[in-house]
Amino acid sequence: METLFFSMLGFLWVAAITPGPNNMLLTSSGANYGFMRTIPLMIGIMLGMQCILLLVAFGVGSLILLYPALHLILKIAGSAYLLWLAWKIGTATYEKLETDAPPPAPIPFWQGGLLQVINPKAWLMALGAVASFSLAGSQYLHSVVLISIGIALVNIVAGIIWIAFGSMIGKLLRSRRAWAIFNVFMGLLTAACVLLIWH
């Protein structure tokens, strides 16, 4: 059981730390709004992943495998949502930290959760985790709890790393031009994540 748990952590870690929509969003938010103001977004992403895991573990996720049209709808909705987020990131306004005006609001946590619900990659990751690492019979529920803990652990660590990376970059963005270039770049990277959905 212990070996299986660490194997599962390895699988989940690779999925969580590699660049993708969640991490691009966390990096961009960290750079634009700072570490602490991005934590709610990370919590939203984590809650969204937990919801997906529970839906998959208790049978709803199998509908995606049975009905390919649902998968296509998820891909279309996920792509549209990612492109909208990419536009928001790319056109984010310049924020001087020393200004007396209140800064623009960061991306709310519910948008991070929504991204998971319509992200086909999140569903496939949850399906892969449950299919590969859940145990049959009376141990099934216990193994799902362990998968849930594993997803939470890797999401926290990976999320903190990407937010910190974004926050460090944000401290280097001293000019309006550098800010605009960074946001356009992050917007383009987020939009490029649409290609991962259709791969």
C-alpha positions as CSV (number, residue, x, y, z in Angstrom):
1,M,0.0,0.0,0.0
2,E,2.8,2.4,0.9
3,T,4.6,1.7,-2.4
4,L,1.4,2.2,-4.3
5,F,0.9,5.6,-2.6
6,F,4.4,6.8,-3.5
7,S,4.0,5.6,-7.1
8,M,0.7,7.6,-7.2
9,L,2.4,10.7,-5.8
10,G,5.0,10.4,-8.6
11,F,2.3,10.2,-11.2
12,L,0.3,13.1,-9.7
13,W,3.5,15.2,-9.2
14,V,4.4,15.1,-12.8
15,A,0.9,16.1,-13.8
16,A,0.8,18.9,-11.3
17,I,4.2,20.5,-11.7
18,T,4.5,20.6,-15.5
19,P,3.4,23.7,-17.4
20,G,-0.3,23.8,-18.2
21,P,-3.4,26.0,-17.8
22,N,-3.4,26.0,-14.0
23,N,0.3,26.8,-13.6
24,M,0.2,29.5,-16.3
25,L,-2.7,31.1,-14.4
26,L,-1.0,30.9,-11.0
27,T,2.3,32.3,-12.4
28,S,0.5,35.2,-14.1
29,S,-1.6,36.0,-11.0
30,G,1.5,35.7,-8.8
31,A,3.3,38.3,-11.0
32,N,0.4,40.6,-11.3
33,Y,-1.1,40.5,-7.8
34,G,1.6,39.0,-5.5
35,F,1.8,35.7,-3.6
36,M,-0.8,36.2,-0.9
37,R,-3.5,37.5,-3.3
38,T,-3.1,34.5,-5.5
39,I,-3.7,31.9,-2.7
40,P,-7.5,32.0,-3.2
41,L,-7.0,31.1,-6.9
42,M,-4.9,28.2,-5.9
43,I,-7.5,27.0,-3.4
44,G,-10.2,27.2,-6.1
45,I,-8.0,25.1,-8.4
46,M,-7.5,22.6,-5.6
47,L,-11.2,22.4,-4.7
48,G,-12.1,22.0,-8.4
49,M,-9.7,19.1,-8.7
50,Q,-11.2,17.4,-5.6
51,C,-14.7,17.7,-7.1
52,I,-13.5,16.1,-10.3
53,L,-11.8,13.3,-8.4
54,L,-15.0,12.6,-6.4
55,L,-17.1,12.7,-9.5
56,V,-14.8,10.3,-11.3
57,A,-14.4,8.0,-8.2
58,F,-18.1,7.6,-7.9
59,G,-19.0,6.9,-11.5
60,V,-19.8,10.2,-13.2
61,G,-16.4,10.3,-14.9
62,S,-17.1,7.0,-16.7
63,L,-19.8,8.9,-18.7
64,I,-17.0,10.7,-20.6
65,L,-15.6,7.3,-21.6
66,L,-19.0,6.0,-22.6
67,Y,-20.2,9.1,-24.5
68,P,-17.4,10.7,-26.7
69,A,-19.7,13.7,-27.4
70,L,-19.4,14.7,-23.7
71,H,-15.6,14.7,-24.1
72,L,-15.9,16.9,-27.2
73,I,-18.2,19.4,-25.4
74,L,-15.7,19.5,-22.5
75,K,-12.9,20.2,-25.0
76,I,-14.8,23.0,-26.7
77,A,-15.9,24.6,-23.4
78,G,-12.4,24.3,-21.9
79,S,-10.8,25.8,-25.0
80,A,-13.2,28.8,-25.0
81,Y,-12.7,29.4,-21.3
82,L,-8.9,29.2,-21.6
83,L,-8.9,31.6,-24.5
84,W,-11.1,34.0,-22.4
85,L,-8.6,33.7,-19.5
86,A,-5.7,34.2,-21.9
87,W,-7.3,37.5,-23.1
88,K,-7.8,38.7,-19.5
89,I,-4.2,37.9,-18.7
90,G,-2.8,39.5,-21.9
91,T,-4.7,42.7,-21.4
92,A,-4.3,43.1,-17.6
93,T,-3.6,46.7,-16.6
94,Y,-0.3,47.9,-15.3
95,E,-0.2,48.1,-11.5
96,K,2.3,50.3,-9.7
97,L,2.8,49.0,-6.2
98,E,3.3,52.4,-4.7
99,T,0.1,53.9,-6.0
100,D,-2.6,55.0,-3.6
101,A,-5.3,53.8,-5.9
102,P,-6.7,50.3,-5.0
103,P,-5.2,47.6,-7.3
104,P,-7.4,45.7,-9.7
105,A,-9.0,42.5,-8.2
106,P,-7.1,39.2,-8.8
107,I,-8.7,36.3,-10.5
108,P,-11.3,34.9,-7.9
109,F,-11.0,31.4,-6.6
110,W,-14.2,30.2,-8.3
111,Q,-12.7,30.8,-11.7
112,G,-9.9,28.4,-10.8
113,G,-12.4,25.8,-9.8
114,L,-14.5,26.3,-12.9
115,L,-11.3,25.8,-15.0
116,Q,-11.0,22.3,-13.6
117,V,-14.6,21.4,-14.2
118,I,-14.4,22.1,-18.0
119,N,-10.7,21.0,-18.4
120,P,-10.6,17.6,-20.1
121,K,-7.0,17.1,-18.9
122,A,-8.2,17.4,-15.3
123,W,-10.8,14.7,-15.9
124,L,-8.3,12.5,-17.6
125,M,-5.8,12.9,-14.8
126,A,-8.5,12.0,-12.3
127,L,-9.6,9.0,-14.4
128,G,-6.0,7.9,-14.7
129,A,-5.4,8.2,-10.9
130,V,-8.6,6.3,-10.0
131,A,-8.1,3.6,-12.6
132,S,-4.4,3.0,-11.7
133,F,-4.3,3.5,-8.0
134,S,-7.7,2.7,-6.5
135,L,-8.1,-0.7,-4.8
136,A,-11.1,-3.0,-5.3
137,G,-13.6,-4.1,-2.7
138,S,-13.7,-2.8,0.8
139,Q,-10.4,-0.9,0.3
140,Y,-11.9,1.2,-2.5
141,L,-13.1,4.1,-0.3
142,H,-9.8,4.2,1.6
143,S,-7.8,4.3,-1.6
144,V,-9.9,7.1,-3.0
145,V,-9.2,9.1,0.2
146,L,-5.5,8.5,-0.3
147,I,-5.7,9.7,-3.9
148,S,-7.6,12.8,-2.7
149,I,-4.8,13.5,-0.1
150,G,-2.2,12.9,-2.8
151,I,-3.8,15.3,-5.2
152,A,-4.1,18.0,-2.5
153,L,-0.4,17.5,-1.5
154,V,1.0,17.9,-5.0
155,N,-1.3,20.7,-5.8
156,I,-0.3,22.7,-2.8
157,V,3.5,22.2,-3.4
158,A,3.3,22.8,-7.2
159,G,1.0,25.8,-6.7
160,I,3.3,27.4,-4.2
161,I,6.2,26.9,-6.5
162,W,4.5,28.5,-9.5
163,I,3.0,31.4,-7.5
164,A,6.4,32.1,-6.0
165,F,8.0,32.0,-9.5
166,G,5.4,34.5,-10.7
167,S,5.9,36.7,-7.6
168,M,9.6,36.9,-8.2
169,I,9.1,37.8,-11.9
170,G,6.5,40.5,-10.8
171,K,9.2,42.2,-8.7
172,L,11.4,42.5,-11.8
173,L,8.6,44.2,-13.8
174,R,9.6,47.8,-13.1
175,S,8.2,49.5,-16.2
176,R,4.9,49.6,-17.9
177,R,6.5,48.1,-21.1
178,A,8.0,45.1,-19.3
179,W,4.6,44.5,-17.5
180,A,2.8,44.6,-20.8
181,I,5.3,42.3,-22.5
182,F,5.1,39.7,-19.7
183,N,1.3,39.7,-19.6
184,V,1.1,39.3,-23.4
185,F,3.6,36.5,-23.1
186,M,1.7,34.7,-20.3
187,G,-1.6,35.3,-22.2
188,L,-0.1,33.6,-25.3
189,L,1.2,30.7,-23.2
190,T,-2.2,30.2,-21.6
191,A,-3.8,30.3,-25.1
192,A,-1.2,27.7,-26.3
193,C,-2.5,25.4,-23.5
194,V,-5.6,24.9,-25.8
195,L,-3.3,22.8,-28.0
196,L,-2.8,20.4,-25.1
197,I,-6.5,19.9,-24.8
198,W,-6.8,18.9,-28.5
199,H,-3.6,16.8,-28.5
